[in-house]
Amino acid sequence: MSGMNKFTDLLLLSLLVAAFTQLESGKENAIKLINNQEQSRVEISVNGALFTAYHYAERFKKPVLYPIKTDNGNPVTRGYPIEPRPGERIDHPHHVGLWFNYGDVNGLDFWNNSNAIPADEKDKYGTIVHKKINRIESGEKQGLLEVTMHWISPDGDVLLKENTTFVFRAADNKRMIDRTTRLQALDHKVSLKDNKEGLLGIRVARELEHPSNEPVRLTDSSGHPLPQPVVSNAGVTGNYLSSKGVEGTNVWGTRARWMILSGQIQDEKVSLIILDHPENIGFPTYWHARGYGLFAANPLGQEALSSGKEVLDFKLSAGDSVTFNHRIIIYSDEKATNKELEKEWRKFANNTAG
């Protein structure tokens, strides 16, 4: 009997060691997606810790990914207006997490729409409404979410049908989000006139902004707005660098196949990167990237971003479609080098996982 107990103890010990070894070894990075219908969001976790969430509540005026976290759990996205954190800017309430929309769609502004718009001006703005989840998959190496949205005018007319696939990956100190978005015009021609407000945007955490001597409205230690603007660069460490070698706030209105925003959040060095795919319209994209924390790739706003030197005025006839493909990468604990970023971009351009 004692021999059997000894055998059982050894078996249990070996199973525990095996389980621990599996966790510690190849950090399998199990990626799990759960549709939390009560909260109107799909939660994406890596090894049990939240990576990001797809929010589809209509109050945001478009679906967004929020928050987006590093491998160490630090958010690279601003908390305001969802969850204001101490020392944040309180401008642009339509800048929420990571989103995809545009400032002029048949004359309607989808980009700037938010709950802050006065009632007598709402007829100037469009809304992107989540319609359904087509696929949701968890996995050891990646998770997948495919959704359908409608771009809707104030009178309820559906201008564009959007099908977007998100692929979420994590490995070592790196996390990735691939976003492939197909826009289809339905019953009418759709004009996306050149406009600086677009297309794929992220509003970053305060730490990833550029230092500035401009007085700004910030939140206090409780996350409430301060009564007066202040000049403060506490913890502000961000800096842009493009694939063309342009740096800092000079990247605005320039073209590049990738852009990196690097900085430090608490004790963690962070690199936030957006890659533009060579098959996208307007490649290499223009960048609507601002020092105050807006990090956006805009291939459609060429006249606005080139000071009138180029004009696109992209249009879709009824039934036609266009696809945009972007990859977002978050490095933790190190600044990605140009050589690494060129390698990442080539993998993305060749449609490999990375």
C-alpha positions in Angstrom: 0.0 0.0 0.0 2.8 2.4 0.9 4.5 1.5 -2.4 1.3 2.5 -4.2 1.2 5.8 -2.3 4.8 6.5 -3.2 4.1 5.7 -6.8 1.1 8.1 -6.8 3.2 10.8 -5.2 5.9 10.5 -7.8 3.4 10.5 -10.6 1.8 13.7 -9.3 5.2 15.3 -8.8 6.2 14.4 -12.4 3.0 15.9 -13.8 3.5 19.1 -11.8 7.1 19.4 -13.0 5.9 18.8 -16.6 3.2 21.4 -16.3 5.6 23.9 -14.8 8.3 23.2 -17.5 5.7 23.8 -20.2 4.8 27.1 -18.8 8.4 28.2 -18.3 9.8 26.9 -21.5 8.5 28.0 -24.8 6.1 30.5 -23.2 3.4 29.1 -25.6 1.5 32.4 -25.4 -1.9 30.9 -25.5 -4.2 33.6 -26.9 -7.8 33.5 -25.8 -10.8 35.5 -27.1 -14.0 35.8 -25.1 -17.1 37.7 -26.3 -18.3 39.5 -23.2 -21.8 40.4 -24.5 -22.9 42.1 -21.3 -20.0 44.6 -21.7 -20.2 44.7 -25.5 -16.6 43.7 -26.0 -14.4 40.8 -27.1 -11.6 40.4 -24.6 -8.2 39.1 -25.9 -5.8 37.7 -23.4 -2.3 36.3 -23.6 -1.6 33.6 -21.0 -4.5 34.8 -19.0 -3.6 38.5 -18.9 -5.5 41.1 -20.9 -3.8 42.2 -24.1 -6.6 44.2 -25.6 -10.4 44.3 -26.1 -12.6 44.9 -29.1 -15.3 47.4 -27.9 -18.4 47.5 -30.0 -20.8 49.6 -27.9 -22.3 52.3 -30.0 -21.4 55.1 -27.5 -17.9 55.2 -29.0 -19.3 56.0 -32.5 -17.0 53.3 -34.0 -15.6 50.0 -32.7 -12.2 50.3 -31.1 -9.4 48.3 -29.6 -8.8 49.4 -26.0 -6.6 49.2 -24.0 -3.6 47.8 -25.8 -0.9 46.5 -23.4 2.7 45.5 -23.6 4.1 42.2 -22.6 4.7 43.6 -19.1 1.1 44.8 -18.9 1.7 48.6 -19.4 -1.0 50.3 -21.6 0.4 52.0 -24.7 -3.0 53.7 -25.3 -4.4 56.7 -23.5 -7.0 56.0 -20.8 -9.2 59.2 -21.4 -12.1 59.3 -22.1 -12.9 55.7 -21.0 -10.7 55.4 -17.9 -8.8 58.7 -17.2 -5.4 58.3 -15.6 -3.4 60.9 -13.7 -1.5 63.4 -15.8 -3.3 62.7 -19.1 -4.4 65.2 -21.8 -8.2 65.6 -22.0 -8.4 66.8 -25.6 -10.0 65.0 -28.6 -12.7 62.8 -26.9 -13.0 60.9 -30.2 -9.4 59.5 -29.9 -10.1 56.2 -28.2 -7.7 53.3 -28.3 -7.0 52.1 -31.8 -9.6 52.8 -34.5 -10.2 53.0 -38.3 -12.3 55.7 -39.9 -12.2 58.9 -42.0 -13.0 62.6 -41.9 -14.9 63.0 -45.2 -17.1 60.2 -46.5 -19.7 61.7 -48.9 -19.3 64.9 -47.0 -19.8 63.3 -43.5 -17.2 63.4 -40.8 -16.8 59.9 -39.3 -13.4 60.7 -37.6 -14.4 63.4 -35.2 -17.7 61.9 -34.1 -18.2 61.4 -30.3 -20.7 62.0 -27.5 -19.3 65.5 -27.2 -20.9 66.7 -30.5 -23.8 69.1 -29.9 -27.2 67.8 -30.8 -27.7 70.5 -33.5 -24.5 69.4 -35.3 -25.0 65.7 -35.3 -26.2 65.7 -38.9 -22.7 66.5 -40.0 -21.2 63.2 -38.6 -21.3 59.5 -39.5 -21.2 56.5 -37.2 -19.6 53.1 -37.6 -21.9 50.5 -36.1 -20.8 46.9 -35.3 -23.2 44.4 -36.8 -21.9 41.0 -36.1 -19.0 38.7 -35.2 -18.4 36.3 -38.1 -15.5 34.3 -36.6 -13.8 34.2 -33.2 -10.9 31.8 -32.6 -8.5 31.2 -29.8 -5.1 29.4 -30.3 -1.7 28.7 -28.9 0.1 30.9 -31.5 -2.6 33.4 -32.5 -6.2 34.5 -32.0 -8.5 35.7 -34.7 -11.6 38.0 -34.8 -13.6 38.7 -37.9 -16.4 41.3 -37.7 -18.8 43.2 -39.9 -19.6 46.9 -39.4 -21.7 49.5 -41.3 -20.7 53.1 -41.9 -24.0 54.9 -41.5 -25.2 58.4 -42.2 -27.3 60.4 -39.7 -30.5 59.4 -41.6 -29.6 55.7 -41.4 -28.3 55.2 -44.9 -25.5 52.6 -45.1 -22.7 54.1 -47.1 -20.1 51.4 -46.6 -20.0 47.8 -45.4 -16.9 47.0 -43.6 -15.4 43.5 -43.0 -12.4 43.5 -40.8 -10.2 40.6 -39.6 -8.0 41.1 -36.6 -5.1 38.6 -35.9 -3.5 38.8 -32.5 0.0 37.3 -31.8 2.5 37.3 -29.0 6.0 36.0 -28.7 8.8 36.7 -26.3 8.8 40.5 -25.7 6.7 41.3 -28.8 3.0 41.6 -29.5 1.3 42.1 -32.8 -2.1 43.0 -34.2 -2.8 42.6 -37.9 -5.8 44.5 -39.1 -7.2 43.7 -42.6 -10.2 45.9 -43.5 -12.3 45.6 -46.6 -14.7 48.6 -47.4 -17.5 48.0 -49.9 -19.8 50.7 -51.3 -23.4 49.5 -51.3 -26.1 51.2 -53.2 -24.4 54.5 -54.1 -21.0 55.8 -55.1 -18.9 56.7 -52.1 -16.4 59.6 -52.2 -13.5 59.7 -49.7 -12.3 63.2 -50.4 -8.7 64.1 -49.4 -8.8 64.9 -45.7 -6.2 64.9 -43.0 -8.4 63.1 -40.5 -7.7 59.5 -41.1 -7.3 56.5 -41.4 -5.9 54.1 -38.9 -5.3 55.9 -35.6 -3.9 55.2 -32.1 -4.1 57.7 -29.3 -1.1 56.8 -27.2 -0.4 56.9 -23.5 1.0 60.2 -22.0 4.5 58.7 -21.6 4.7 58.2 -25.4 3.9 61.8 -26.3 6.7 64.2 -27.3 7.9 66.7 -24.7 6.3 70.1 -25.2 6.5 73.6 -23.6 2.8 74.2 -24.5 0.4 74.6 -21.6 -2.2 71.8 -21.8 -5.3 70.6 -19.9 -4.3 67.5 -17.9 -6.0 65.3 -15.3 -5.1 65.5 -11.6 -4.0 62.6 -9.4 -7.5 61.3 -9.3 -8.1 61.5 -13.1 -10.2 64.6 -12.9 -9.5 67.6 -15.2 -7.3 70.3 -13.7 -8.9 73.8 -13.6 -6.2 75.5 -15.6 -3.7 74.4 -18.3 -0.2 73.6 -17.1 3.3 73.0 -18.6 4.5 69.6 -17.6 6.6 66.9 -19.2 6.7 64.6 -16.2 7.2 61.1 -17.6 6.9 62.2 -21.3 9.5 60.4 -23.3 8.2 59.7 -26.9 10.0 60.2 -30.2 8.9 59.3 -33.8 11.2 57.8 -36.4 10.2 56.9 -39.9 11.6 54.4 -42.4 12.8 57.4 -44.4 14.9 58.6 -41.4 12.6 61.6 -40.5 12.4 62.1 -36.7 10.3 63.7 -34.1 7.2 65.8 -35.0 8.7 66.4 -38.4 7.2 63.1 -39.5 3.8 64.7 -39.9 2.8 65.0 -43.6 5.6 62.7 -44.8 5.5 59.3 -46.5 7.1 56.2 -45.1 6.4 52.4 -45.2 6.7 52.2 -41.4 6.8 54.4 -38.4 8.1 53.8 -34.8 7.2 55.7 -31.7 9.6 54.8 -28.9 9.7 55.8 -25.3 9.5 54.5 -21.7 6.5 53.6 -19.6 7.5 53.3 -15.9 10.7 51.1 -16.1 9.8 49.6 -19.4 11.3 50.6 -22.8 8.5 50.5 -25.4 8.5 50.6 -29.2 5.1 51.0 -30.9 5.3 50.4 -34.6 2.8 50.7 -37.5 3.6 48.9 -40.8 2.0 49.9 -44.1 1.4 47.1 -46.7 2.7 47.7 -50.2 -0.7 46.7 -51.7 -2.5 49.5 -49.8 -3.9 52.4 -51.8 -1.4 55.4 -51.6 1.5 53.3 -50.4 3.8 54.4 -48.8 1.2 56.1 -46.6 1.3 59.6 -45.4 1.5 60.0 -41.6 -0.9 62.1 -39.5 1.3 61.7 -36.5 1.3 64.4 -33.8 3.5 65.1 -30.8 0.5 65.2 -28.5 -0.2 61.5 -28.9 -2.1 60.9 -32.2 -0.3 58.2 -34.2 -2.1 57.7 -37.5 -1.5 56.4 -41.0 -3.5 58.2 -43.6 -3.0 57.2 -47.3 -6.2 59.0 -48.4 -5.6 62.5 -47.2 -2.9 63.3 -49.8 -3.9 66.9 -50.7 -4.1 67.9 -47.0 -0.9 66.2 -46.0 1.2 67.2 -49.0 0.2 70.9 -48.8 -1.6 70.6 -52.1 1.2 69.0 -54.1 -0.8 65.7 -54.6 -4.5 64.9 -54.9 -6.1 61.5 -54.6 -9.9 62.1 -53.9 -10.5 58.3 -53.7 -13.9 57.0 -54.8 -15.8 53.7 -54.8 -18.5 53.0 -57.3 -21.6 51.1 -56.0 -20.6 47.5 -55.4 -16.8 48.2 -55.5 -14.5 47.6 -52.6 -11.0 48.4 -51.4 -8.8 46.6 -48.8 -6.4 48.1 -46.3 -3.8 46.0 -44.4 -1.8 47.2 -41.4 0.3 45.6 -38.8 0.8 47.1 -35.3 3.8 45.8 -33.2 4.6 46.5 -29.6 8.1 45.7 -28.4 8.8 45.5 -24.7 12.0 46.1 -22.8 14.0 47.3 -25.8 13.9 49.8 -28.6 13.5 48.1 -32.0 16.4 48.8 -34.4 16.0 50.0 -38.0 17.4 46.7 -39.1 14.8 44.8 -37.1 12.0 47.0 -38.4 13.1 46.5 -42.0 13.0 42.8 -41.4 9.5 43.1 -39.8 8.3 45.1 -42.7 9.6 42.6 -45.3 7.8 39.8 -43.5 4.6 41.8 -43.5 5.0 42.8 -47.2 5.4 39.1 -48.0 2.3 38.2 -46.0 4.1 36.2 -43.4 3.1 36.0 -39.7 6.1 37.7 -38.2 
